[in-house]
Amino acid sequence: MANRAFEMLIRSQSLGNIESILTLANRDQFQANITYIPKEFQRKPQEPFDPEYMTELFAIGY
């Protein structure tokens, strides 16, 4: 139960942060774009700097 509560806390805090960023960007007349990584993306990098992994991750976000 504590694990689930922690997950929900992190999720709600993240959503609040995103909303704040978008509000500030709008106020200051900046463009802000949001993307996310779907749960289906399960690939893990093979090394700390994995160009193939980053290329695939960028393509999914784009």
N, CA, C and O atoms as a Tripos MOL2 file, in Angstrom:
@<TRIPOS>MOLECULE
protein
  248   247    62     0     0
PROTEIN
NO_CHARGES

@<TRIPOS>ATOM
      1 N           0.8220   -1.1760    0.0000 N.3       1 MET1
      2 CA          0.0000    0.0000    0.0000 C.3       1 MET1
      3 C           0.8820    1.2620    0.0000 C.2       1 MET1
      4 O           0.5740    2.2360   -0.6870 O.2       1 MET1
      5 N           1.9490    1.2380    0.7540 N.am      2 ALA2
      6 CA          2.8400    2.3940    0.7850 C.3       2 ALA2
      7 C           3.4600    2.6280   -0.5890 C.2       2 ALA2
      8 O           3.6480    3.7710   -1.0070 O.2       2 ALA2
      9 N           3.7720    1.5480   -1.2820 N.am      3 ASN3
     10 CA          4.3550    1.6580   -2.6200 C.3       3 ASN3
     11 C           3.3820    2.3740   -3.5690 C.2       3 ASN3
     12 O           3.7820    3.2680   -4.3140 O.2       3 ASN3
     13 N           2.1240    1.9830   -3.5360 N.am      4 ARG4
     14 CA          1.1010    2.5920   -4.3940 C.3       4 ARG4
     15 C           0.9000    4.0720   -4.0280 C.2       4 ARG4
     16 O           0.7480    4.9200   -4.9080 O.2       4 ARG4
     17 N           0.9010    4.3640   -2.7450 N.am      5 ALA5
     18 CA          0.7420    5.7520   -2.3070 C.3       5 ALA5
     19 C           1.9050    6.6070   -2.8030 C.2       5 ALA5
     20 O           1.7070    7.7470   -3.2240 O.2       5 ALA5
     21 N           3.1010    6.0630   -2.7540 N.am      6 PHE6
     22 CA          4.2760    6.7920   -3.2320 C.3       6 PHE6
     23 C           4.1800    7.0320   -4.7350 C.2       6 PHE6
     24 O           4.4950    8.1240   -5.2090 O.2       6 PHE6
     25 N           3.7450    6.0140   -5.4920 N.am      7 GLU7
     26 CA          3.5720    6.1610   -6.9450 C.3       7 GLU7
     27 C           2.5700    7.2670   -7.2610 C.2       7 GLU7
     28 O           2.8020    8.0810   -8.1550 O.2       7 GLU7
     29 N           1.4730    7.2960   -6.5400 N.am      8 MET8
     30 CA          0.4510    8.3180   -6.7790 C.3       8 MET8
     31 C           0.9670    9.7140   -6.4110 C.2       8 MET8
     32 O           0.6390   10.6910   -7.0840 O.2       8 MET8
     33 N           1.7600    9.8110   -5.3630 N.am      9 LEU9
     34 CA          2.3460   11.0880   -4.9730 C.3       9 LEU9
     35 C           3.2670   11.6130   -6.0720 C.2       9 LEU9
     36 O           3.1930   12.7830   -6.4470 O.2       9 LEU9
     37 N           4.1260   10.7470   -6.5790 N.am     10 ILE10
     38 CA          5.0510   11.1400   -7.6420 C.3      10 ILE10
     39 C           4.2780   11.5460   -8.8950 C.2      10 ILE10
     40 O           4.6130   12.5370   -9.5420 O.2      10 ILE10
     41 N           3.2550   10.7840   -9.2300 N.am     11 ARG11
     42 CA          2.4520   11.0860  -10.4240 C.3      11 ARG11
     43 C           1.7620   12.4500  -10.3010 C.2      11 ARG11
     44 O           1.8150   13.2600  -11.2260 O.2      11 ARG11
     45 N           1.1220   12.6980   -9.1670 N.am     12 SER12
     46 CA          0.4070   13.9650   -9.0190 C.3      12 SER12
     47 C           1.3820   15.1440   -8.9730 C.2      12 SER12
     48 O           1.0760   16.2200   -9.4880 O.2      12 SER12
     49 N           2.5440   14.9510   -8.3640 N.am     13 GLN13
     50 CA          3.5460   16.0100   -8.3330 C.3      13 GLN13
     51 C           4.0550   16.2990   -9.7480 C.2      13 GLN13
     52 O           4.2490   17.4540  -10.1250 O.2      13 GLN13
     53 N           4.2650   15.2420  -10.5160 N.am     14 SER14
     54 CA          4.7370   15.4130  -11.9010 C.3      14 SER14
     55 C           3.7080   16.1660  -12.7380 C.2      14 SER14
     56 O           4.0580   17.0730  -13.4940 O.2      14 SER14
     57 N           2.4520   15.7900  -12.6020 N.am     15 LEU15
     58 CA          1.4030   16.4790  -13.3670 C.3      15 LEU15
     59 C           1.3100   17.9500  -12.9600 C.2      15 LEU15
     60 O           1.0960   18.8200  -13.8040 O.2      15 LEU15
     61 N           1.4690   18.2190  -11.6780 N.am     16 GLY16
     62 CA          1.4740   19.6060  -11.2110 C.3      16 GLY16
     63 C           2.6440   20.3900  -11.7820 C.2      16 GLY16
     64 O           2.4910   21.5490  -12.1670 O.2      16 GLY16
     65 N           3.8060   19.7630  -11.8390 N.am     17 ASN17
     66 CA          4.9790   20.4160  -12.4210 C.3      17 ASN17
     67 C           4.7750   20.7260  -13.8940 C.2      17 ASN17
     68 O           5.1230   21.8120  -14.3590 O.2      17 ASN17
     69 N           4.2140   19.7780  -14.6250 N.am     18 ILE18
     70 CA          3.9610   19.9920  -16.0530 C.3      18 ILE18
     71 C           2.9850   21.1490  -16.2450 C.2      18 ILE18
     72 O           3.1880   22.0090  -17.1020 O.2      18 ILE18
     73 N           1.9350   21.1610  -15.4480 N.am     19 GLU19
     74 CA          0.9570   22.2420  -15.5580 C.3      19 GLU19
     75 C           1.6100   23.5950  -15.2600 C.2      19 GLU19
     76 O           1.3260   24.5790  -15.9420 O.2      19 GLU19
     77 N           2.4680   23.6520  -14.2640 N.am     20 SER20
     78 CA          3.1630   24.9020  -13.9310 C.3      20 SER20
     79 C           4.0600   25.3590  -15.0750 C.2      20 SER20
     80 O           4.0880   26.5400  -15.4190 O.2      20 SER20
     81 N           4.7920   24.4170  -15.6600 N.am     21 ILE21
     82 CA          5.6790   24.7490  -16.7750 C.3      21 ILE21
     83 C           4.8830   25.3060  -17.9510 C.2      21 ILE21
     84 O           5.2670   26.3140  -18.5450 O.2      21 ILE21
     85 N           3.7740   24.6470  -18.2840 N.am     22 LEU22
     86 CA          2.9510   25.1090  -19.4030 C.3      22 LEU22
     87 C           2.3350   26.4820  -19.1140 C.2      22 LEU22
     88 O           2.2540   27.3250  -20.0070 O.2      22 LEU22
     89 N           1.9070   26.7060  -17.8850 N.am     23 THR23
     90 CA          1.3270   27.9930  -17.5070 C.3      23 THR23
     91 C           2.3580   29.1160  -17.6080 C.2      23 THR23
     92 O           2.0700   30.1870  -18.1430 O.2      23 THR23
     93 N           3.5620   28.8640  -17.0880 N.am     24 LEU24
     94 CA          4.6190   29.8710  -17.1620 C.3      24 LEU24
     95 C           5.0420   30.1420  -18.6040 C.2      24 LEU24
     96 O           5.2760   31.2890  -18.9850 O.2      24 LEU24
     97 N           5.1380   29.0810  -19.3990 N.am     25 ALA25
     98 CA          5.5070   29.2680  -20.8060 C.3      25 ALA25
     99 C           4.4590   30.1140  -21.5220 C.2      25 ALA25
    100 O           4.8000   31.0130  -22.2910 O.2      25 ALA25
    101 N           3.2020   29.8290  -21.2710 N.am     26 ASN26
    102 CA          2.1210   30.5940  -21.8900 C.3      26 ASN26
    103 C           2.1540   32.0470  -21.4370 C.2      26 ASN26
    104 O           1.9920   32.9590  -22.2480 O.2      26 ASN26
    105 N           2.3620   32.2600  -20.1540 N.am     27 ARG27
    106 CA          2.4310   33.6190  -19.6170 C.3      27 ARG27
    107 C           3.5540   34.4300  -20.2570 C.2      27 ARG27
    108 O           3.3880   35.6090  -20.5730 O.2      27 ARG27
    109 N           4.7060   33.7740  -20.4430 N.am     28 ASP28
    110 CA          5.8800   34.4580  -20.9840 C.3      28 ASP28
    111 C           5.9790   34.3590  -22.5030 C.2      28 ASP28
    112 O           6.9940   34.7270  -23.0950 O.2      28 ASP28
    113 N           4.9150   33.8560  -23.1230 N.am     29 GLN29
    114 CA          4.8060   33.7340  -24.5780 C.3      29 GLN29
    115 C           5.8990   32.8590  -25.1870 C.2      29 GLN29
    116 O           6.4650   33.1740  -26.2340 O.2      29 GLN29
    117 N           6.1780   31.7550  -24.5010 N.am     30 PHE30
    118 CA          7.0810   30.7390  -25.0310 C.3      30 PHE30
    119 C           6.2540   29.5690  -25.5040 C.2      30 PHE30
    120 O           5.1270   29.3670  -25.0520 O.2      30 PHE30
    121 N           6.8150   28.8000  -26.4130 N.am     31 GLN31
    122 CA          6.1520   27.5860  -26.8650 C.3      31 GLN31
    123 C           6.7190   26.4180  -26.0560 C.2      31 GLN31
    124 O           7.9360   26.2840  -25.9300 O.2      31 GLN31
    125 N           5.8560   25.5880  -25.5180 N.am     32 ALA32
    126 CA          6.2910   24.4100  -24.7740 C.3      32 ALA32
    127 C           5.6430   23.1830  -25.4040 C.2      32 ALA32
    128 O           4.4430   23.1840  -25.6810 O.2      32 ALA32
    129 N           6.4210   22.1540  -25.6270 N.am     33 ASN33
    130 CA          5.9210   20.9010  -26.1880 C.3      33 ASN33
    131 C           6.1700   19.7800  -25.1880 C.2      33 ASN33
    132 O           7.2260   19.7130  -24.5600 O.2      33 ASN33
    133 N           5.1930   18.9130  -25.0520 N.am     34 ILE34
    134 CA          5.2840   17.8000  -24.1090 C.3      34 ILE34
    135 C           5.1680   16.4860  -24.8840 C.2      34 ILE34
    136 O           4.3600   16.3650  -25.8050 O.2      34 ILE34
    137 N           5.9730   15.5240  -24.5050 N.am     35 THR35
    138 CA          5.8570   14.1850  -25.0530 C.3      35 THR35
    139 C           6.0380   13.1990  -23.9080 C.2      35 THR35
    140 O           6.3720   13.6020  -22.7950 O.2      35 THR35
    141 N           5.8260   11.9420  -24.1600 N.am     36 TYR36
    142 CA          5.9810   10.9400  -23.1170 C.3      36 TYR36
    143 C           6.4660    9.6350  -23.7390 C.2      36 TYR36
    144 O           6.4220    9.4520  -24.9550 O.2      36 TYR36
    145 N           6.9210    8.7520  -22.8930 N.am     37 ILE37
    146 CA          7.3760    7.4350  -23.3300 C.3      37 ILE37
    147 C           6.2730    6.4440  -22.9700 C.2      37 ILE37
    148 O           5.9620    6.2730  -21.7920 O.2      37 ILE37
    149 N           5.6820    5.7910  -23.9620 N.am     38 PRO38
    150 CA          4.6000    4.8530  -23.6580 C.3      38 PRO38
    151 C           5.1190    3.6350  -22.8790 C.2      38 PRO38
    152 O           6.2870    3.2590  -22.9850 O.2      38 PRO38
    153 N           4.2290    3.0390  -22.1050 N.am     39 LYS39
    154 CA          4.6020    1.8650  -21.3050 C.3      39 LYS39
    155 C           5.0960    0.7140  -22.1750 C.2      39 LYS39
    156 O           5.8780   -0.1190  -21.7180 O.2      39 LYS39
    157 N           4.6450    0.6640  -23.4170 N.am     40 GLU40
    158 CA          5.0320   -0.4220  -24.3180 C.3      40 GLU40
    159 C           6.5170   -0.3900  -24.6690 C.2      40 GLU40
    160 O           7.0790   -1.4050  -25.0800 O.2      40 GLU40
    161 N           7.1540    0.7650  -24.5120 N.am     41 PHE41
    162 CA          8.5810    0.8910  -24.8150 C.3      41 PHE41
    163 C           9.3640    0.2710  -23.6660 C.2      41 PHE41
    164 O           9.4940    0.8690  -22.5980 O.2      41 PHE41
    165 N           9.8810   -0.9200  -23.8900 N.am     42 GLN42
    166 CA         10.5640   -1.6630  -22.8380 C.3      42 GLN42
    167 C          12.0660   -1.7930  -23.0710 C.2      42 GLN42
    168 O          12.7710   -2.3830  -22.2530 O.2      42 GLN42
    169 N          12.5560   -1.2500  -24.1770 N.am     43 ARG43
    170 CA         13.9800   -1.3920  -24.5000 C.3      43 ARG43
    171 C          14.8480   -0.7020  -23.4610 C.2      43 ARG43
    172 O          14.5010    0.3690  -22.9630 O.2      43 ARG43
    173 N          15.9750   -1.3170  -23.1350 N.am     44 LYS44
    174 CA         16.9240   -0.7610  -22.1770 C.3      44 LYS44
    175 C          18.2280   -0.4530  -22.9030 C.2      44 LYS44
    176 O          18.5990   -1.1720  -23.8310 O.2      44 LYS44
    177 N          18.9320    0.6080  -22.4950 N.am     45 PRO45
    178 CA         20.2160    0.9090  -23.1420 C.3      45 PRO45
    179 C          21.2420   -0.1660  -22.8160 C.2      45 PRO45
    180 O          21.2240   -0.7520  -21.7330 O.2      45 PRO45
    181 N          22.1380   -0.4160  -23.7700 N.am     46 GLN46
    182 CA         23.1730   -1.4290  -23.5950 C.3      46 GLN46
    183 C          24.4100   -0.8660  -22.8930 C.2      46 GLN46
    184 O          25.2490   -1.6220  -22.4040 O.2      46 GLN46
    185 N          24.5190    0.4540  -22.8470 N.am     47 GLU47
    186 CA         25.6510    1.1330  -22.2120 C.3      47 GLU47
    187 C          25.1810    2.5210  -21.7930 C.2      47 GLU47
    188 O          24.1210    2.9630  -22.2350 O.2      47 GLU47
    189 N          25.9510    3.2270  -20.9410 N.am     48 PRO48
    190 CA         25.5000    4.5500  -20.4770 C.3      48 PRO48
    191 C          25.1900    5.5300  -21.6160 C.2      48 PRO48
    192 O          24.2370    6.3030  -21.5110 O.2      48 PRO48
    193 N          25.9580    5.5140  -22.6770 N.am     49 PHE49
    194 CA         25.6950    6.3610  -23.8410 C.3      49 PHE49
    195 C          25.4560    5.4390  -25.0190 C.2      49 PHE49
    196 O          26.3980    5.0230  -25.6940 O.2      49 PHE49
    197 N          24.1910    5.1190  -25.2640 N.am     50 ASP50
    198 CA         23.8050    4.1700  -26.3020 C.3      50 ASP50
    199 C          23.0870    4.9290  -27.4260 C.2      50 ASP50
    200 O          21.8890    5.1950  -27.3190 O.2      50 ASP50
    201 N          23.8040    5.2810  -28.5020 N.am     51 PRO51
    202 CA         23.1920    6.0770  -29.5740 C.3      51 PRO51
    203 C          21.9760    5.4150  -30.2250 C.2      51 PRO51
    204 O          21.0230    6.1070  -30.5830 O.2      51 PRO51
    205 N          21.9910    4.1030  -30.3840 N.am     52 GLU52
    206 CA         20.8400    3.4140  -30.9890 C.3      52 GLU52
    207 C          19.6050    3.5450  -30.0990 C.2      52 GLU52
    208 O          18.5030    3.7980  -30.5860 O.2      52 GLU52
    209 N          19.7950    3.3730  -28.8120 N.am     53 TYR53
    210 CA         18.6970    3.5150  -27.8510 C.3      53 TYR53
    211 C          18.1380    4.9430  -27.8900 C.2      53 TYR53
    212 O          16.9230    5.1380  -27.9370 O.2      53 TYR53
    213 N          19.0290    5.9310  -27.8690 N.am     54 MET54
    214 CA         18.5910    7.3270  -27.8740 C.3      54 MET54
    215 C          17.8780    7.6910  -29.1740 C.2      54 MET54
    216 O          16.9170    8.4600  -29.1610 O.2      54 MET54
    217 N          18.3450    7.1410  -30.2980 N.am     55 THR55
    218 CA         17.6960    7.3980  -31.5810 C.3      55 THR55
    219 C          16.2760    6.8310  -31.5880 C.2      55 THR55
    220 O          15.3400    7.4860  -32.0470 O.2      55 THR55
    221 N          16.1250    5.6150  -31.0780 N.am     56 GLU56
    222 CA         14.7970    4.9910  -31.0120 C.3      56 GLU56
    223 C          13.8850    5.7480  -30.0510 C.2      56 GLU56
    224 O          12.7060    5.9470  -30.3410 O.2      56 GLU56
    225 N          14.4160    6.1630  -28.9260 N.am     57 LEU57
    226 CA         13.6450    6.9150  -27.9440 C.3      57 LEU57
    227 C          13.1950    8.2570  -28.5240 C.2      57 LEU57
    228 O          12.0520    8.6670  -28.3280 O.2      57 LEU57
    229 N          14.0790    8.9290  -29.2280 N.am     58 PHE58
    230 CA         13.7230   10.2020  -29.8600 C.3      58 PHE58
    231 C          12.6070   10.0050  -30.8880 C.2      58 PHE58
    232 O          11.6620   10.7910  -30.9510 O.2      58 PHE58
    233 N          12.7290    8.9360  -31.6960 N.am     59 ALA59
    234 CA         11.7260    8.6640  -32.7250 C.3      59 ALA59
    235 C          10.3420    8.4230  -32.0990 C.2      59 ALA59
    236 O           9.3290    8.8670  -32.6390 O.2      59 ALA59
    237 N          10.3070    7.7390  -30.9910 N.am     60 ILE60
    238 CA          9.0250    7.4800  -30.3140 C.3      60 ILE60
    239 C           8.4500    8.7860  -29.7810 C.2      60 ILE60
    240 O           7.2510    9.0350  -29.9150 O.2      60 ILE60
    241 N           9.2830    9.6140  -29.1840 N.am     61 GLY61
    242 CA          8.8040   10.8870  -28.6430 C.3      61 GLY61
    243 C           8.3720   11.8650  -29.7240 C.2      61 GLY61
    244 O           7.4730   12.6790  -29.5150 O.2      61 GLY61
    245 N           9.0160   11.7800  -30.8760 N.am     62 TYR62
    246 CA          8.6980   12.6910  -31.9590 C.3      62 TYR62
    247 C           7.3590   12.3560  -32.5660 C.2      62 TYR62
    248 O           6.9210   13.0250  -33.5020 O.2      62 TYR62
@<TRIPOS>BOND
     1     1     2 1
     2     2     3 1
     3     3     4 2
     4     3     5 am
     5     5     6 1
     6     6     7 1
     7     7     8 2
     8     7     9 am
     9     9    10 1
    10    10    11 1
    11    11    12 2
    12    11    13 am
    13    13    14 1
    14    14    15 1
    15    15    16 2
    16    15    17 am
    17    17    18 1
    18    18    19 1
    19    19    20 2
    20    19    21 am
    21    21    22 1
    22    22    23 1
    23    23    24 2
    24    23    25 am
    25    25    26 1
    26    26    27 1
    27    27    28 2
    28    27    29 am
    29    29    30 1
    30    30    31 1
    31    31    32 2
    32    31    33 am
    33    33    34 1
    34    34    35 1
    35    35    36 2
    36    35    37 am
    37    37    38 1
    38    38    39 1
    39    39    40 2
    40    39    41 am
    41    41    42 1
    42    42    43 1
    43    43    44 2
    44    43    45 am
    45    45    46 1
    46    46    47 1
    47    47    48 2
    48    47    49 am
    49    49    50 1
    50    50    51 1
    51    51    52 2
    52    51    53 am
    53    53    54 1
    54    54    55 1
    55    55    56 2
    56    55    57 am
    57    57    58 1
    58    58    59 1
    59    59    60 2
    60    59    61 am
    61    61    62 1
    62    62    63 1
    63    63    64 2
    64    63    65 am
    65    65    66 1
    66    66    67 1
    67    67    68 2
    68    67    69 am
    69    69    70 1
    70    70    71 1
    71    71    72 2
    72    71    73 am
    73    73    74 1
    74    74    75 1
    75    75    76 2
    76    75    77 am
    77    77    78 1
    78    78    79 1
    79    79    80 2
    80    79    81 am
    81    81    82 1
    82    82    83 1
    83    83    84 2
    84    83    85 am
    85    85    86 1
    86    86    87 1
    87    87    88 2
    88    87    89 am
    89    89    90 1
    90    90    91 1
    91    91    92 2
    92    91    93 am
    93    93    94 1
    94    94    95 1
    95    95    96 2
    96    95    97 am
    97    97    98 1
    98    98    99 1
    99    99   100 2
   100    99   101 am
   101   101   102 1
   102   102   103 1
   103   103   104 2
   104   103   105 am
   105   105   106 1
   106   106   107 1
   107   107   108 2
   108   107   109 am
   109   109   110 1
   110   110   111 1
   111   111   112 2
   112   111   113 am
   113   113   114 1
   114   114   115 1
   115   115   116 2
   116   115   117 am
   117   117   118 1
   118   118   119 1
   119   119   120 2
   120   119   121 am
   121   121   122 1
   122   122   123 1
   123   123   124 2
   124   123   125 am
   125   125   126 1
   126   126   127 1
   127   127   128 2
   128   127   129 am
   129   129   130 1
   130   130   131 1
   131   131   132 2
   132   131   133 am
   133   133   134 1
   134   134   135 1
   135   135   136 2
   136   135   137 am
   137   137   138 1
   138   138   139 1
   139   139   140 2
   140   139   141 am
   141   141   142 1
   142   142   143 1
   143   143   144 2
   144   143   145 am
   145   145   146 1
   146   146   147 1
   147   147   148 2
   148   147   149 am
   149   149   150 1
   150   150   151 1
   151   151   152 2
   152   151   153 am
   153   153   154 1
   154   154   155 1
   155   155   156 2
   156   155   157 am
   157   157   158 1
   158   158   159 1
   159   159   160 2
   160   159   161 am
   161   161   162 1
   162   162   163 1
   163   163   164 2
   164   163   165 am
   165   165   166 1
   166   166   167 1
   167   167   168 2
   168   167   169 am
   169   169   170 1
   170   170   171 1
   171   171   172 2
   172   171   173 am
   173   173   174 1
   174   174   175 1
   175   175   176 2
   176   175   177 am
   177   177   178 1
   178   178   179 1
   179   179   180 2
   180   179   181 am
   181   181   182 1
   182   182   183 1
   183   183   184 2
   184   183   185 am
   185   185   186 1
   186   186   187 1
   187   187   188 2
   188   187   189 am
   189   189   190 1
   190   190   191 1
   191   191   192 2
   192   191   193 am
   193   193   194 1
   194   194   195 1
   195   195   196 2
   196   195   197 am
   197   197   198 1
   198   198   199 1
   199   199   200 2
   200   199   201 am
   201   201   202 1
   202   202   203 1
   203   203   204 2
   204   203   205 am
   205   205   206 1
   206   206   207 1
   207   207   208 2
   208   207   209 am
   209   209   210 1
   210   210   211 1
   211   211   212 2
   212   211   213 am
   213   213   214 1
   214   214   215 1
   215   215   216 2
   216   215   217 am
   217   217   218 1
   218   218   219 1
   219   219   220 2
   220   219   221 am
   221   221   222 1
   222   222   223 1
   223   223   224 2
   224   223   225 am
   225   225   226 1
   226   226   227 1
   227   227   228 2
   228   227   229 am
   229   229   230 1
   230   230   231 1
   231   231   232 2
   232   231   233 am
   233   233   234 1
   234   234   235 1
   235   235   236 2
   236   235   237 am
   237   237   238 1
   238   238   239 1
   239   239   240 2
   240   239   241 am
   241   241   242 1
   242   242   243 1
   243   243   244 2
   244   243   245 am
   245   245   246 1
   246   246   247 1
   247   247   248 2
@<TRIPOS>SUBSTRUCTURE
     1 MET1         2 RESIDUE 1 A MET
     2 ALA2         6 RESIDUE 1 A ALA
     3 ASN3        10 RESIDUE 1 A ASN
     4 ARG4        14 RESIDUE 1 A ARG
     5 ALA5        18 RESIDUE 1 A ALA
     6 PHE6        22 RESIDUE 1 A PHE
     7 GLU7        26 RESIDUE 1 A GLU
     8 MET8        30 RESIDUE 1 A MET
     9 LEU9        34 RESIDUE 1 A LEU
    10 ILE10       38 RESIDUE 1 A ILE
    11 ARG11       42 RESIDUE 1 A ARG
    12 SER12       46 RESIDUE 1 A SER
    13 GLN13       50 RESIDUE 1 A GLN
    14 SER14       54 RESIDUE 1 A SER
    15 LEU15       58 RESIDUE 1 A LEU
    16 GLY16       62 RESIDUE 1 A GLY
    17 ASN17       66 RESIDUE 1 A ASN
    18 ILE18       70 RESIDUE 1 A ILE
    19 GLU19       74 RESIDUE 1 A GLU
    20 SER20       78 RESIDUE 1 A SER
    21 ILE21       82 RESIDUE 1 A ILE
    22 LEU22       86 RESIDUE 1 A LEU
    23 THR23       90 RESIDUE 1 A THR
    24 LEU24       94 RESIDUE 1 A LEU
    25 ALA25       98 RESIDUE 1 A ALA
    26 ASN26      102 RESIDUE 1 A ASN
    27 ARG27      106 RESIDUE 1 A ARG
    28 ASP28      110 RESIDUE 1 A ASP
    29 GLN29      114 RESIDUE 1 A GLN
    30 PHE30      118 RESIDUE 1 A PHE
    31 GLN31      122 RESIDUE 1 A GLN
    32 ALA32      126 RESIDUE 1 A ALA
    33 ASN33      130 RESIDUE 1 A ASN
    34 ILE34      134 RESIDUE 1 A ILE
    35 THR35      138 RESIDUE 1 A THR
    36 TYR36      142 RESIDUE 1 A TYR
    37 ILE37      146 RESIDUE 1 A ILE
    38 PRO38      150 RESIDUE 1 A PRO
    39 LYS39      154 RESIDUE 1 A LYS
    40 GLU40      158 RESIDUE 1 A GLU
    41 PHE41      162 RESIDUE 1 A PHE
    42 GLN42      166 RESIDUE 1 A GLN
    43 ARG43      170 RESIDUE 1 A ARG
    44 LYS44      174 RESIDUE 1 A LYS
    45 PRO45      178 RESIDUE 1 A PRO
    46 GLN46      182 RESIDUE 1 A GLN
    47 GLU47      186 RESIDUE 1 A GLU
    48 PRO48      190 RESIDUE 1 A PRO
    49 PHE49      194 RESIDUE 1 A PHE
    50 ASP50      198 RESIDUE 1 A ASP
    51 PRO51      202 RESIDUE 1 A PRO
    52 GLU52      206 RESIDUE 1 A GLU
    53 TYR53      210 RESIDUE 1 A TYR
    54 MET54      214 RESIDUE 1 A MET
    55 THR55      218 RESIDUE 1 A THR
    56 GLU56      222 RESIDUE 1 A GLU
    57 LEU57      226 RESIDUE 1 A LEU
    58 PHE58      230 RESIDUE 1 A PHE
    59 ALA59      234 RESIDUE 1 A ALA
    60 ILE60      238 RESIDUE 1 A ILE
    61 GLY61      242 RESIDUE 1 A GLY
    62 TYR62      246 RESIDUE 1 A TYR
